[in-house]
Amino acid sequence: MNGIVYFAVYDTLADWEIGYAMSGIADPDFQRQPGRYSVRTVSTGRNPVTTMGGLRIVPDVTLDEVDPASSAMLVLAGNNIWPTEAFTPFTDKAREFLDAGVPVAAMCGATGGLARAGLLDDHAHTSNAREFLESVGYGGAHLYRDDLAVTDRDLLTASGIAPVEFARAIFERLDLYTPEVLTAWYKLYGEHDPSGYYELTAHEG
């Protein structure tokens, strides 16, 4: 797998949820094959969007310019627009990716949008809480897993309180790091164990 990892951006984007994943993919340090992936932001148009934290982002490309065939993954973070029609173009693109066998990663409110679109009905998944997804009336409740992050085939999901676990699932699915580096990375950022830093630097370069 090679290509572009697209991070969807929209007004009310939960910007803190994608920092670990985006920086890990963009930074070649410790990667198994540096340069294998690139990062792009994507939205419905090219006008700036404003995140929950007040950050203004100008999207690199629009959804209609994105072809799953030349993509590595679509990443959808939390937001406040997931229960509205404003999020439909993103769930439509997620369906296009999954139909093409290209991974989609979603967390927090984005999982609610996928649930409304029926995209969680046949994949094991997680979210903020079982009750959160059940409130949308979806058909996948029997596949809900009470975990911070879940990967089932080409669909990755995570709770909104688990940006580190979300990033780890993305890195693992992309085969971004060797298992040793991924273990050290999670030891540092997920377990807050400083020995992970020294294990990482041993692999640098």
GINORKA-V401737 format. One record per backbone hydrogen bond with DSSP energy under -0.5 kcal/mol. CO is the residue of the C=O (numbers start at 1). NH is the residue of the N-H. Records with the same first field share a line. If there is no record, write none. Layout:
CO = NH + NH
This chain:
3 = 38
4 = 6 + 72 + 73
5 = 7 + 40
6 = 8 + 75
7 = 42
10 = 13
13 = 15 + 52
14 = 17
15 = 18
18 = 22
19 = 23
20 = 24
21 = 25
22 = 26
23 = 27
26 = 28
28 = 31
31 = 34
33 = 36
36 = 3
38 = 5
40 = 7
41 = 60 + 61
42 = 9
43 = 63
49 = 51 + 57
50 = 12
51 = 54
55 = 51 + 57
57 = 49 + 59
61 = 43
62 = 65
63 = 66
65 = 67
66 = 68
67 = 70
68 = 71
70 = 4
72 = 103
73 = 6
74 = 105
75 = 8 + 77
76 = 107
78 = 14
81 = 84 + 87
84 = 87
85 = 88 + 89
87 = 90 + 91
88 = 92
89 = 93
90 = 94
91 = 95
92 = 96
93 = 97
94 = 98
95 = 99
96 = 100
97 = 102
98 = 101
103 = 74
104 = 156
105 = 76
106 = 158
107 = 110
108 = 111 + 112
109 = 113
110 = 114
111 = 115
112 = 116
113 = 117
114 = 119 + 120
115 = 118
118 = 121
120 = 123
125 = 145
129 = 133
130 = 134
131 = 135
133 = 136 + 138
134 = 137
140 = 143
141 = 144
143 = 125
145 = 147
148 = 159
150 = 157
152 = 155
154 = 104 + 156
155 = 152
156 = 106
157 = 150
158 = 108
159 = 162
162 = 166
163 = 167
164 = 168
165 = 169
166 = 170
167 = 171
168 = 172
169 = 173
170 = 174
171 = 175 + 176
172 = 175
176 = 32
178 = 182
179 = 183
180 = 184
181 = 185
182 = 186
183 = 187
184 = 188
185 = 189
186 = 190 + 191
187 = 193
192 = 194
193 = 196
194 = 197 + 198
195 = 199
196 = 200
197 = 201
198 = 202
200 = 203
201 = 204
